[in-house]
Amino acid sequence: MKGRPILGVIAGFLFGLFGGVTLFMYGAIPLHSELIWILPLVGLLLGLILAAWAPFGKAPAAPQSPTVTPPPDAGEHPAP
């Protein structure tokens, strides 16, 4: 598996947990709502999916442009 799945799981869980706590603290959802328990689990799952899918690591090497060499007689003309 590419990416960082453990970091994604931890970050997703914490994001969902603090999102649920924030919604509760601002009165958007009551404490007995199932959403407070669902948000951390959804965050955990999304964190795992995004960590497995994300393109972490080294970037591919940029293609090299061809070097242009000057003609052999360039710069050899005498000044007028």
C-alpha positions in Angstrom: 0.0 0.0 0.0 1.4 3.4 -1.0 1.0 6.5 1.1 0.8 6.7 4.9 -2.3 4.8 6.0 -1.6 5.0 9.8 -1.2 8.8 9.6 -4.4 9.0 7.5 -6.4 6.9 10.0 -5.2 9.0 13.0 -5.8 12.3 11.2 -9.2 11.2 9.9 -10.4 10.0 13.3 -9.3 13.2 15.0 -10.9 15.3 12.3 -14.2 13.5 12.7 -14.0 13.6 16.4 -13.3 17.3 16.7 -15.9 18.0 14.0 -18.5 16.2 16.0 -17.5 18.0 19.2 -17.6 21.3 17.4 -21.1 20.7 16.1 -22.2 19.7 19.6 -20.6 22.8 21.2 -22.2 25.2 18.7 -25.6 23.5 19.3 -26.0 22.2 15.7 -26.6 18.6 17.0 -27.7 17.3 20.4 -25.4 15.1 22.5 -27.7 12.0 22.1 -27.4 12.3 18.3 -25.8 9.3 16.4 -23.9 11.8 14.3 -21.4 12.4 17.1 -20.4 8.7 16.9 -20.7 8.4 13.1 -18.4 11.3 12.3 -15.2 9.9 13.8 -15.8 6.6 12.0 -16.4 8.2 8.7 -13.3 10.4 9.2 -11.3 7.2 10.0 -12.5 5.6 6.8 -12.0 8.7 4.6 -8.5 9.2 6.2 -7.5 5.6 5.3 -8.8 6.0 1.7 -7.2 9.3 1.1 -3.9 8.2 2.6 -3.9 5.1 0.3 -4.8 7.1 -2.7 -2.7 10.3 -2.2 0.4 10.7 -4.3 2.9 11.0 -1.4 6.6 10.4 -2.1 9.1 11.7 -4.6 7.9 13.6 -7.6 8.7 12.1 -11.0 11.8 13.6 -12.6 11.1 16.5 -14.9 11.9 15.7 -18.6 15.2 17.2 -19.7 15.1 19.6 -22.6 17.5 18.9 -25.4 20.6 21.1 -25.3 21.3 23.2 -28.3 25.0 23.4 -29.4 26.0 26.4 -31.4 27.3 25.9 -35.0 31.0 25.3 -35.2 31.7 28.7 -36.9 29.7 30.8 -34.4 31.8 33.5 -32.8 34.8 33.0 -35.1 34.1 35.9 -37.5 36.4 38.8 -37.2 34.9 42.1 -36.1 34.5 44.7 -38.9 
